[in-house]
Amino acid sequence: MQLWIAEKPSVAKAICAELGIVKKGAGFNECKGGNTVTWCFGHLLEQAGPDATHLMMFLSPRKAGNLAIAGFADFPVGVETQRQTGQRRQTQLRTIKTLLTKADSIVNCGDPDREGQLLVG
C-alpha cells in the first residue's frame, strides 16, 4: 500500500478526488491503485518548548531570556491534549500510526514549511 499523508483534510480531499475513493474509513480513505490517503489537521502535533527539555531548570530567569535556540529538531513533539479537540487529535494520530505500519511507501503531502514538515515529516 502507498500511504499519502496530507497536512490537512482539504488537501486529502483533493488527492482523493484525483485518485478515486474506493472505501471511506475513520480518518482515512482507501483509493484506487492500492493507495490510502490520511490527513493531519490543526496542529495535530506540537513542538515542545524549552521547559519540556529541562533546559529551563538550569537557567535563572535572567539567563533564560537570553537563551538563543537556532534549531528545533531536537525538541520533542507531542499531541496537544488540553484543547477541546484533544481526543480527536489522539484518535487521528493512532490512525496514522496504524497506517504507517501497513505502508510499503509514503508520500509526504505536507507543506514544505516548518509546520508542514513537523506535522507530516
PyMOL commands that set and color helices and strands:
alter all, ss='L'
color gray80, all
select helices_A, chain A and resi 9-19+32-34+50-53+56-58+61-64+86-102+114-120
alter helices_A, ss='H'
color red, helices_A
select strands_A, chain A and resi 2-6+21-25+28-31+35-39+46-47+77-78+105-109
alter strands_A, ss='S'
color yellow, strands_A
deselect
rebuild
show_as cartoon
